Amino acid sequence: MKNNRLLGYARKNIYLYLICSVMLILQVSIRVIAPTLLGRIVDEVIGGRNYAIFPRLLVLMALAYVLPGVLGYFQEYSSDKISKRTSCFLRHDVFSAITKQDGDFFSSRTPADLMSRTTSDTDNIGFIFGFCGIFLIEIVCIILTQFFALVRVNWKCGIVPLVCMPIIAYLAIKSEKKGDKISDSISDKRADLNQAASEAIMGIRTVKSFGKEEKEKDRFSREASAFRRLSISFDTLWVNWCTPQSAIALAMIPLSILIGGIEVINGNMSFGELSMVLEYTNELSWPMMEIGWLLVEVSNARAGWRKVKAILDRKPKIKDGEISGETEKGTMKFEHVSFKTGDKELLKDVSFEITPGKTLAVMGPSGSGKSLIASLAVRFLDPTEGRITINGVDMRDMTLDSARGFSSIVTQDVFLFSDTVKNNIALGDRNSREEEEIKKAAEDAEAHPL
C-alpha cells in the first residue's frame, strides 16, 4: 500500500483510533493487575487468614475482571466502525476510479471481476484497517505485558512461553505465506463464479429461448466446484498449520504449572505466586491461538489489495482536454483514422464527414469495426493514427464532457437502471431535468403511458 493513501484513510478515522488506543491501554493495564489481586487472596487471605482485607480484594478483583469486558465493548465497537468506514471510503475511491477508465480497461475486465473488487475485497481490506488491526495490536501488547509480569514473578516460569512463542510465530508466518497464494486464487475464482451467475441471470431470456438451462447449470456448477476446491484447500492449510499452533499454546499452561509447582516445593515461590503464574500463562496462551486466524485475514486482505491497488493506480489512456463549449450541433470528421491493439490493426485509414441533417450508415460483417467506429465517435477510445474533429477541433483537445455531449448513443441492447421511468429518461439530458422536457422525451419515445 502507498503510505500516503494509507495515512489518508487513517486520518479520516483518527478520533476512533484514539478511542481504541485509550480503551486498549486501560484494558491491558487492568489485565496485568488482576492476577496480583488473586495472588494476594491466596497468600494473605487463605494462607495468612487475614480475612479483614478479603472484601476489599474481592471487590477490586471483580472490577479487574468486569472492567476489561466493558472497555472491550467500546474498543470493539470503535474498531468495527473503523472497518466499515474504511471499506466505505475505499469502495467509493475504487468505484470512482472505475468510472474514469477508458474502453481498454473494460474490455480486459468482466463486470463480475469489478464487482468483487468493490465489494468483498474492499470489505477484507477495511476489516484489517479496523477490527483485525486493533486486535493485532492488542495481542502484541498483551503478550509483552503478561510475559514481563510473569518473569517478574518467577523467571524460570517464563522459560516455557519464551521457547513456545517463537515456534508459534514461525508456524504462523509460514502459513500466511502459503495462504497468500491461495487467497489470491480464491479472489479470482470468486469473480469467475459471479460472472457465470450474472451472465446466466442477465441473459435468462436467451438461455430459455434456446433451451440451454442445463448447460448454464453445468457451467455454474463447474465454477462453483472450482471455488469450493480452493476454499477447502485454504481451510485445510489453516487447520494443518493452526492446529499445532493452538496445541503448543495450550501446552504452555500445564508446563508452566509443572515448573511453578517444583518452585513451590523448593520453597522459591508461594501458592499465591503460583496462581499468578497460572493466570499470566493463560493470558499468554489465547493470543497465541488467535495469531493463525489473524494471519488468514491478512492473507485475504493482501490478495484483495493487490487487485484494488491495480485499479486505483491505473491512469486512463483517455485524457481530458482543455477546450470546452457548446457542441450540440456541428460537423464530425474522421481524418485518416486507424486503430491498432497490440499487433492487430482493427481500422485502417478511415475517413468520412457527417454534417448537420445528414445520415451515415456503416455496414459490414461482424468484426469489421462498426462498434469500434461508434466507440471512437464518443471517445471511449482514441485512434492510434489520424484524428477525429468536431467543428474542426480535435476531440483529444476537448474536455470529455464537451466531446461526449456532442453525441447521443442508442445501443442495440436496452439497459434500464433500477430507478423510475422518469429518472431513466432524465439520465439522457445533460443540462436539464425539467418536467416538461422529460414528458416530451417520453412522448417522442411513445413511453408516456409508463
Summary of the structure (lengths in Angstrom):
residues: 450
radius of gyration: 32.6
end to end distance: 49.3
largest distance: 106.7
contacts: 1330
relative contact order: 0.09
helix: 71%
strand: 7%
